[in-house]
């Protein structure tokens, strides 16, 4: 649980699970990202995303599956920008690093 604000009116805390969902949602919005990790199940988010918060600074590690034919370096860069922007905009925390691991390349299924 990360405390982002504490004053006379109370405290605001954000769980690591919420940061994980923000990061995963932002990452999957990037063109070329099919899903988080090599497995499509939503329950896998915690396994393919690592969040570390120290002194209101966030370090994130993501594992993604990329569509075959995508330029991995461009997809990864887009993921980094989207995740950083989403976390900083929604939480007010600072993002130090967004580390992206491409764990799978997935081809499109042929249309029947």
C-alpha positions as CSV (number, residue, x, y, z in Angstrom):
1,X,0.0,0.0,0.0
2,X,1.5,3.3,-1.1
3,X,0.5,6.5,0.7
4,X,0.3,9.4,-1.7
5,X,-1.3,12.1,0.5
6,X,-1.6,12.7,4.2
7,X,-2.9,15.9,5.8
8,X,-5.4,17.1,8.3
9,X,-8.3,15.8,6.3
10,X,-6.9,12.2,6.2
11,X,-4.7,10.0,4.1
12,X,-4.9,8.6,0.6
13,X,-3.4,5.2,-0.1
14,X,-3.2,3.2,-3.3
15,X,-2.7,-0.6,-3.3
16,X,-0.1,-2.2,-5.5
17,X,-2.9,-4.1,-7.2
18,X,-4.4,-0.8,-8.4
19,X,-1.0,0.3,-9.7
20,X,-0.7,-3.1,-11.5
21,X,-4.1,-2.6,-13.2
22,X,-3.2,0.9,-14.3
23,X,0.1,-0.3,-15.7
24,X,-1.4,-3.3,-17.4
25,X,-4.3,-1.4,-18.9
26,X,-2.0,1.3,-20.3
27,X,0.4,-1.3,-21.7
28,X,-2.3,-3.3,-23.5
29,X,-3.5,-0.1,-25.2
30,X,-0.2,0.1,-27.2
31,X,-0.5,-1.0,-30.8
32,X,1.1,-4.4,-31.2
33,X,0.6,-5.6,-27.6
34,X,-1.8,-8.5,-27.6
35,X,-1.9,-9.1,-23.8
36,X,0.2,-9.2,-20.7
37,X,2.6,-12.1,-20.4
38,X,2.3,-15.2,-22.5
39,X,-1.0,-16.2,-20.9
40,X,-4.3,-14.4,-21.7
41,X,-6.0,-14.9,-18.3
42,X,-6.6,-11.7,-16.3
43,X,-5.6,-13.5,-13.1
44,X,-2.0,-13.6,-14.5
45,X,-1.6,-9.8,-14.1
46,X,0.3,-10.1,-10.8
47,X,2.6,-12.7,-12.3
48,X,3.5,-10.5,-15.3
49,X,3.7,-7.1,-13.5
50,X,6.1,-6.1,-10.8
51,X,5.6,-2.8,-8.9
52,X,8.1,-1.3,-6.4
53,X,7.5,2.0,-4.7
54,X,10.0,3.9,-2.7
55,X,9.7,7.5,-1.6
56,X,6.7,8.1,-4.0
57,X,8.8,6.9,-6.9
58,X,7.6,3.8,-8.8
59,X,9.6,1.2,-10.7
60,X,7.6,-1.1,-12.9
61,X,8.5,-4.3,-14.7
62,X,6.1,-5.7,-17.3
63,X,6.0,-8.9,-19.3
64,X,4.0,-8.6,-22.6
65,X,3.0,-10.7,-25.6
66,X,3.6,-8.9,-28.9
67,X,1.9,-9.5,-32.2
68,X,4.1,-11.1,-34.8
69,X,5.4,-8.6,-37.3
70,X,5.4,-5.7,-34.9
71,X,8.6,-3.7,-34.4
72,X,9.5,-4.8,-30.8
73,X,11.6,-1.7,-30.1
74,X,8.7,0.6,-31.1
75,X,6.1,-1.4,-29.2
76,X,8.3,-1.5,-26.1
77,X,9.0,2.3,-26.2
78,X,5.2,3.0,-26.6
79,X,4.4,0.8,-23.7
80,X,7.0,2.6,-21.5
81,X,5.6,6.0,-22.4
82,X,1.9,4.9,-21.9
83,X,2.6,3.3,-18.5
84,X,4.7,6.2,-17.2
85,X,2.0,8.7,-18.3
86,X,-0.9,6.7,-16.9
87,X,0.7,6.1,-13.5
88,X,1.9,9.7,-13.1
89,X,-1.4,11.2,-14.3
90,X,-3.7,9.0,-12.2
91,X,-1.7,8.8,-9.0
92,X,0.6,11.8,-8.8
93,X,3.5,9.4,-8.1
94,X,6.8,9.7,-10.1
95,X,7.9,6.8,-12.3
96,X,11.6,6.1,-12.4
97,X,11.6,3.1,-14.7
98,X,9.3,1.0,-16.8
99,X,11.1,-2.2,-17.7
100,X,9.5,-4.2,-20.5
101,X,10.1,-7.9,-21.1
102,X,8.7,-9.4,-24.3
103,X,7.9,-12.9,-23.3
104,X,6.0,-14.0,-26.4
105,X,5.5,-13.3,-30.0
106,X,2.0,-14.3,-31.1
107,X,1.0,-14.8,-34.7
108,X,-2.5,-14.0,-35.9
109,X,-4.7,-17.0,-36.4
110,X,-5.7,-17.7,-40.0
111,X,-9.2,-16.6,-40.9
112,X,-11.5,-19.5,-41.8
